[in-house]
Amino acid sequence: MSKKPEQGSPGAAPQNAPMAKVIPIGSNKCTFDECKAKPARAGFCDEHFTWFKEGLITKEGHRSPDFDKKYQAFARRKKAA
């Protein structure tokens, strides 16, 4: 059985801690590493959301290991359309 720390003990957290009321604010820039645009969908700007859906970048905003190959195929499809 574990004991809960008493209110006056050194291990107890204060009840009205100032950090208890902090609300995290979402990011104000695109998740992609090299972009500073405002996010529109799923944390990405419109252009990089399309890249994410095509598999060019990961959900963390990093380029995929085979980015160059995928980007060339993406550019060809976009040009043909």
N, C-alpha and C positions, 0 to 999 in steps of 0.2 A: 504494500500500500504506500503510495507516495503522498507526502504531505505538501499541501499548498503553502507557499510562503505567507506569513502574516503581513498585514498591511504595513506595520512599522519596521519589518525586517529589511535588510539591505538588498535582498534578491527580488523584492516585490516591485512591480511597475506602478507608478502613480496612476490613479484612476482617471484623472482628467489630463492625460498626456497631450501636449499640443500637437503631436504628430498623428493622433487618432482622428483628427478632422481633416487631414490633408487628402484631397481628391486628385489622383493622377490625371494629368492632361495629356491627350494624345499628341503624337508627334506632329510637328508643323512643317515637315519636309518629307519628300518622297523617300521610301525605304531603300531605293537603289543607292549604292555607295557614292556615285558620282553626280547625283542630281540634287538640286536644292529647290525644285518646284513644289508647290503645295499638293498634297495627296488628294486624289479624287475618289479612287476605289481601292479597297483592300490595302491601304497604306501606300499605294503607288500613284504617280501621276498617270494621265491617260496613256501616254506613249509607253511608259515602262510597265503598265498593267498589261498591255498587249504583248510586250516582251516576256513577261512572266507567264502569260497563258501559252505562249509559243515555246516555253522551256528555255529561253535564253538566259534568264536570271532565276535565282532561287528565291524562296519566300523570305529569306533573311536579307535579300538585296545584293547578293554577290553574283558574279558571272558564273555560269555553268562551266564545268571543265572543258567541254567541247563548244565553247561560245562561238569561235570563228566559223566553224563548219555550220552550225545552226544559223548564224547570222547571215551567211552567204545564201543559204537556202531560203531564209525568210525574205531577204532582199529580192531574190529572183521571183518568188511568189507575189510579192507586193508589186513589183514592176510589171508582171504579166497581168495583173488584175486591173 
